[in-house]
Amino acid sequence: MNDSQIVQVGLASFGMSGKVFHAPFIERNPNFNLKLILERSKSNSKELYPNARIVRSFEELISDNEIELIVINTPTYLHYEMAKQALLAGKHIVLEKPMTATSQQSEELINIAKEQNLLIAVYHNKRLEGGFKTVKKLLSENKLGALKNCHISMHRYKPEIGVKLWKEGDYSGAGLLYDIGSHLIDQCLDLFGWPINVEADLQIQRKDSQVIDYFYITLKYKNFNAVIVSDMLTQENKPSFHVIGSKASYIKYGKDTQEGSLVEGNVNWEKLGEDLEENYGILTLNENGNTEKIKTENGSYIEFYQNVFEALRHDATLLITPKQAQDVIKMIEWIQESSNTK
């Protein structure tokens, strides 16, 4: 590749998000060069990415004239100000989800990007997980018939308050609704579009919690409901997807394998995204009750940065557009208005 085509990247944080979801995919893609990494006091990235230079301030990161793309994977309450700074400095940006804490902030960033002719890509990576891709394929192939009900859930067992105060404390964009909720809302909007109405049960369940840590939300469509559920107190294995149609139903257990492999650090890149066979979903025909094991589509986080490159260099459409990411925030705001937090 012509060196002038390579996208020079600055990474705004090297916590878990940077280590697991961003740096490995930027480094592995020959279309990118991870040039700068922001670490305000530590130097943890040096061992893994010795060719990247560590900088100590966001101002230093965005002032480098060679940097074309800034990855803003910082806490949600910082997204708006940092993204605005980067855009006004003439940089394209990747924003970790959720895009911002408010839809008004998202709107302003979208308008600035349009004025500056810059790109905003939002990292809703659960669109690229195998279970979701399998459900989307089954629906597109009409394997289930007319949809009757859809239940998507992601449960955790974390009864203690976490150390990440920006997720657990009194910060804008904190709490489970913005964290896991933004993923599940994005999946529903991608599958089904904007609902007619919403009903939401939002709760604070854990002792000393300051933020929403449970939600049960029903998105109401014309002929079916889509339910999304998450909490921090569930230990037992529950389905991640249960979709019921007029012809058949599909149920799937188990988490996507990509995150676990990346966290452990022993990534087999040739098999990254392959599901465990014991977690393949089951399709059950309504007519006769016959069942079929459905191989899970391969997860593909790797698609995200390749798509960003194609959008930057070849005007490809983003997998997740800024408008779609903003719609997630608008939905969160609607949900909050529709609920009495307990």
C-alpha positions as CSV (number, residue, x, y, z in Angstrom):
1,M,0.0,0.0,0.0
2,N,1.1,3.6,-0.7
3,D,2.2,5.0,2.6
4,S,0.1,8.1,2.0
5,Q,-3.0,6.0,2.1
6,I,-2.2,4.6,5.6
7,V,-4.4,6.3,8.3
8,Q,-2.3,7.6,11.2
9,V,-4.2,7.0,14.5
10,G,-4.1,8.5,18.0
11,L,-5.7,6.5,20.8
12,A,-7.1,8.6,23.6
13,S,-7.1,5.9,26.4
14,F,-5.3,2.6,27.1
15,G,-7.6,1.1,29.7
16,M,-9.6,-2.1,29.0
17,S,-11.3,-0.6,26.0
18,G,-8.1,0.5,24.4
19,K,-6.3,-2.8,25.1
20,V,-9.1,-5.1,24.1
21,F,-11.3,-3.5,21.5
22,H,-9.3,-0.9,19.7
23,A,-5.5,-1.2,19.7
24,P,-5.3,-4.8,18.6
25,F,-7.5,-4.2,15.6
26,I,-5.8,-1.0,14.6
27,E,-2.4,-2.6,14.9
28,R,-3.4,-5.7,12.9
29,N,-4.9,-3.8,10.0
30,P,-2.2,-2.7,7.5
31,N,-4.4,0.3,6.5
32,F,-3.7,1.9,9.9
33,N,-0.7,3.0,11.9
34,L,-1.1,3.4,15.7
35,K,1.2,6.3,16.1
36,L,0.2,7.9,19.4
37,I,-1.3,6.6,22.6
38,L,-2.5,8.8,25.5
39,E,-1.5,7.6,28.9
40,R,-1.5,10.5,31.4
41,S,0.9,8.9,33.9
42,K,1.6,5.2,33.1
43,S,3.3,3.6,30.2
44,N,1.5,0.3,29.9
45,S,1.2,0.4,26.2
46,K,4.9,0.4,25.5
47,E,5.4,-3.3,25.9
48,L,2.6,-4.3,23.5
49,Y,3.0,-1.4,21.0
50,P,6.7,-0.3,21.1
51,N,6.3,1.6,17.9
52,A,3.6,3.9,19.2
53,R,4.7,7.0,21.1
54,I,3.1,7.8,24.4
55,V,1.7,11.3,25.0
56,R,0.5,12.8,28.2
57,S,-2.3,15.1,27.2
58,F,-5.3,15.1,24.9
59,E,-4.1,18.4,23.5
60,E,-0.8,16.8,22.4
61,L,-2.7,13.9,20.8
62,I,-4.9,16.1,18.6
63,S,-2.1,18.7,17.8
64,D,0.0,16.2,15.8
65,N,-0.4,17.2,12.2
66,E,0.1,13.6,10.9
67,I,-2.8,12.2,13.0
68,E,-5.9,11.8,10.9
69,L,-8.1,9.6,13.2
70,I,-8.6,10.0,16.9
71,V,-10.1,7.1,18.8
72,I,-12.1,8.5,21.8
73,N,-12.5,5.5,24.1
74,T,-12.7,7.5,27.3
75,P,-15.5,7.6,29.9
76,T,-18.9,8.6,28.4
77,Y,-19.1,11.9,30.3
78,L,-15.9,13.0,28.4
79,H,-17.0,12.0,24.9
80,Y,-18.7,15.3,23.9
81,E,-15.9,17.7,24.9
82,M,-13.1,15.5,23.6
83,A,-14.9,14.7,20.3
84,K,-15.7,18.4,19.8
85,Q,-12.1,19.3,20.3
86,A,-10.9,16.6,17.9
87,L,-13.3,17.6,15.2
88,L,-12.5,21.3,15.5
89,A,-8.8,20.3,15.2
90,G,-9.7,18.7,11.8
91,K,-9.6,15.0,13.0
92,H,-11.9,12.2,12.0
93,I,-13.1,10.3,15.1
94,V,-14.1,6.9,16.4
95,L,-16.2,7.2,19.5
96,E,-16.7,4.4,22.0
97,K,-20.4,3.7,22.6
98,P,-22.6,5.3,23.8
99,M,-21.9,8.2,21.5
100,T,-22.6,10.9,24.1
101,A,-24.6,11.4,27.3
102,T,-27.3,13.4,25.6
103,S,-28.8,13.5,22.1
104,Q,-28.3,17.3,22.0
105,Q,-24.6,16.7,22.3
106,S,-24.7,14.1,19.6
107,E,-26.5,16.5,17.3
108,E,-23.9,19.2,17.8
109,L,-21.1,16.8,17.0
110,I,-22.9,15.6,13.9
111,N,-23.3,19.2,12.7
112,I,-19.6,20.0,13.3
113,A,-18.5,16.9,11.5
114,K,-20.7,17.8,8.5
115,E,-19.3,21.4,8.4
116,Q,-15.7,20.1,8.6
117,N,-16.4,17.2,6.2
118,L,-15.2,14.7,8.9
119,L,-16.2,11.2,9.8
120,I,-17.7,10.1,13.1
121,A,-17.8,6.3,13.6
122,V,-19.4,4.9,16.8
123,Y,-18.2,1.6,18.2
124,H,-21.4,-0.4,18.7
125,N,-19.5,-3.6,18.3
126,K,-22.3,-5.9,19.5
127,R,-23.7,-5.5,15.9
128,L,-20.7,-7.6,15.0
129,E,-21.3,-10.5,17.4
130,G,-22.3,-13.9,16.2
131,G,-25.6,-14.3,18.0
132,F,-26.9,-11.0,16.7
133,K,-25.7,-11.7,13.1
134,T,-27.4,-15.1,13.3
135,V,-30.8,-13.6,14.4
136,K,-30.5,-11.0,11.6
137,K,-29.8,-13.7,9.1
138,L,-32.8,-15.8,10.2
139,L,-35.1,-12.8,10.0
140,S,-33.8,-11.8,6.6
141,E,-34.3,-15.3,5.3
142,N,-37.9,-15.5,6.8
143,K,-37.0,-18.6,8.7
144,L,-39.2,-17.6,11.6
145,G,-42.2,-16.2,9.7
146,A,-44.0,-13.1,11.0
147,L,-42.4,-11.9,14.2
148,K,-44.4,-12.4,17.4
149,N,-42.0,-11.7,20.1
150,C,-38.3,-11.0,20.6
151,H,-36.3,-11.1,23.9
152,I,-32.7,-10.0,24.0
153,S,-30.8,-10.1,27.3
154,M,-27.3,-9.7,28.7
155,H,-26.9,-10.5,32.4
156,R,-24.0,-10.1,34.7
157,Y,-23.2,-11.0,38.3
158,K,-21.4,-8.1,39.9
159,P,-23.1,-7.5,43.3
160,E,-20.3,-5.2,44.5
161,I,-20.0,-1.6,43.2
162,G,-17.3,-1.5,40.6
163,V,-14.1,0.6,40.8
164,K,-14.9,2.5,37.6
165,L,-16.6,5.5,39.1
166,W,-17.6,6.9,35.7
167,K,-19.8,3.8,35.2
168,E,-21.0,3.6,38.8
169,G,-21.0,7.1,40.1
170,D,-22.9,10.4,39.6
171,Y,-21.6,11.1,36.1
172,S,-23.6,11.9,33.0
173,G,-24.0,8.7,30.9
174,A,-23.3,6.4,33.9
175,G,-25.3,3.2,34.7
176,L,-26.4,0.0,33.0
177,L,-28.9,1.7,30.7
178,Y,-26.1,3.6,28.9
179,D,-23.6,0.7,29.1
180,I,-25.3,-2.6,28.2
181,G,-28.6,-0.8,27.3
182,S,-27.0,1.2,24.5
183,H,-25.9,-2.1,22.9
184,L,-29.3,-3.8,23.2
185,I,-31.2,-0.7,22.0
186,D,-28.9,-0.5,19.0
187,Q,-29.5,-4.1,18.1
188,C,-33.3,-3.6,18.3
189,L,-33.3,-0.4,16.2
190,D,-31.1,-2.1,13.6
191,L,-33.4,-5.1,13.4
192,F,-36.8,-3.4,13.7
193,G,-36.5,0.3,13.5
194,W,-38.2,2.9,15.7
195,P,-41.0,1.5,18.0
196,I,-44.5,2.9,18.4
197,N,-44.1,3.1,22.2
198,V,-41.9,2.0,25.1
199,E,-42.5,0.7,28.6
200,A,-39.6,0.6,31.0
201,D,-38.8,-0.7,34.4
202,L,-35.5,0.9,35.6
203,Q,-34.2,0.0,39.0
204,I,-31.3,0.5,41.4
205,Q,-31.0,-2.9,43.0
206,R,-27.5,-3.2,44.5
207,K,-26.7,-1.9,48.0
208,D,-25.1,1.6,47.8
209,S,-25.5,1.8,44.0
210,Q,-26.0,5.3,42.7
211,V,-27.0,4.3,39.1
212,I,-29.5,2.2,37.2
213,D,-28.3,-1.4,37.5
214,Y,-31.4,-3.2,36.2
215,F,-33.7,-2.7,33.3
216,Y,-36.6,-4.5,31.7
217,I,-37.7,-2.5,28.6
218,T,-40.4,-3.3,26.1
219,L,-40.2,-1.7,22.7
220,K,-43.7,-1.9,21.2
221,Y,-44.1,-2.4,17.4
222,K,-47.3,-2.8,15.4
223,N,-47.6,-6.5,15.6
224,F,-45.0,-7.6,18.2
225,N,-42.9,-6.5,21.2
226,A,-39.1,-6.5,21.6
227,V,-38.0,-6.9,25.2
228,I,-34.4,-6.0,26.3
229,V,-33.3,-7.0,29.8
230,S,-30.1,-6.6,31.8
231,D,-29.0,-6.7,35.5
232,M,-26.0,-7.2,37.7
233,L,-27.3,-9.9,40.1
234,T,-28.0,-12.9,37.8
235,Q,-25.8,-15.9,38.2
236,E,-27.7,-18.6,36.3
237,N,-27.4,-19.1,32.5
238,K,-30.2,-17.4,30.6
239,P,-30.9,-17.1,26.9
240,S,-29.2,-14.2,25.1
241,F,-31.7,-14.4,22.3
242,H,-35.2,-15.8,22.2
243,V,-37.2,-14.9,19.0
244,I,-40.6,-16.3,18.3
245,G,-42.3,-16.2,14.9
246,S,-45.4,-17.6,13.2
247,K,-43.3,-20.4,11.6
248,A,-40.6,-21.1,14.2
249,S,-38.7,-19.9,17.2
250,Y,-35.0,-19.5,17.9
251,I,-33.3,-19.6,21.2
252,K,-29.6,-19.1,22.0
253,Y,-27.5,-19.3,25.1
254,G,-23.9,-18.2,25.7
255,K,-21.8,-15.1,25.2
256,D,-19.9,-14.1,22.0
257,T,-16.4,-15.5,22.3
258,Q,-14.5,-12.5,20.9
259,E,-14.2,-10.4,24.0
260,G,-13.1,-13.3,26.2
261,S,-10.3,-14.3,23.8
262,L,-9.2,-10.7,23.5
263,V,-9.2,-10.2,27.3
264,E,-7.2,-13.3,27.9
265,G,-4.7,-12.2,25.2
266,N,-4.2,-15.5,23.5
267,V,-6.1,-14.6,20.3
268,N,-6.2,-17.1,17.5
269,W,-7.0,-14.6,14.8
270,E,-8.0,-17.3,12.3
271,K,-10.7,-18.5,14.6
272,L,-11.6,-15.3,16.4
273,G,-15.4,-15.0,16.5
274,E,-16.2,-18.7,16.1
275,D,-18.9,-19.8,18.6
276,L,-18.7,-22.8,20.8
277,E,-20.8,-25.6,19.3
278,E,-22.5,-26.2,22.7
279,N,-23.8,-22.6,22.4
280,Y,-25.3,-22.9,18.9
281,G,-28.9,-21.8,18.9
282,I,-31.9,-24.1,18.4
283,L,-34.6,-23.5,15.8
284,T,-38.0,-25.1,16.6
285,L,-40.6,-25.4,14.0
286,N,-44.1,-24.6,15.2
287,E,-45.8,-27.0,12.7
288,N,-44.4,-30.2,14.1
289,G,-42.0,-29.3,16.9
290,N,-39.0,-30.5,15.0
291,T,-35.7,-28.9,16.1
292,E,-32.5,-27.9,14.3
293,K,-29.2,-26.8,15.7
294,I,-28.3,-23.5,13.9
295,K,-24.5,-22.8,13.5
296,T,-23.8,-19.3,14.9
297,E,-22.5,-16.9,12.3
298,N,-18.9,-15.8,13.0
299,G,-18.5,-12.7,15.1
300,S,-16.4,-10.1,13.3
301,Y,-15.2,-7.1,15.4
302,I,-12.4,-6.9,12.8
303,E,-15.0,-5.5,10.3
304,F,-15.3,-2.3,12.2
305,Y,-11.9,-0.7,11.5
306,Q,-11.8,-2.0,8.0
307,N,-15.2,-0.3,7.4
308,V,-13.7,2.9,8.9
309,F,-10.9,2.7,6.4
310,E,-13.2,2.1,3.5
311,A,-15.3,5.1,4.6
312,L,-12.3,7.3,4.9
313,R,-10.6,6.3,1.6
314,H,-13.4,5.1,-0.6
315,D,-16.6,6.9,0.7
316,A,-18.1,3.6,1.9
317,T,-21.2,3.8,4.2
318,L,-20.4,3.4,7.8
319,L,-21.6,0.2,9.5
320,I,-23.0,2.4,12.3
321,T,-23.8,5.9,11.2
322,P,-23.8,8.9,13.5
323,K,-27.5,9.2,13.1
324,Q,-28.0,5.6,14.2
325,A,-25.8,6.2,17.2
326,Q,-27.7,9.3,18.1
327,D,-31.0,7.4,17.8
328,V,-29.7,5.1,20.6
329,I,-29.3,8.2,22.9
330,K,-32.7,9.5,21.9
331,M,-34.2,6.1,22.8
332,I,-32.5,6.2,26.2
333,E,-33.9,9.6,26.9
334,W,-37.4,8.4,25.9
335,I,-37.0,5.4,28.1
336,Q,-35.9,7.5,31.1
337,E,-38.9,9.8,30.5
338,S,-41.2,6.7,30.4
339,S,-40.0,5.2,33.7
340,N,-40.2,5.8,37.4
341,T,-36.8,4.7,38.7
342,K,-37.1,2.5,41.8
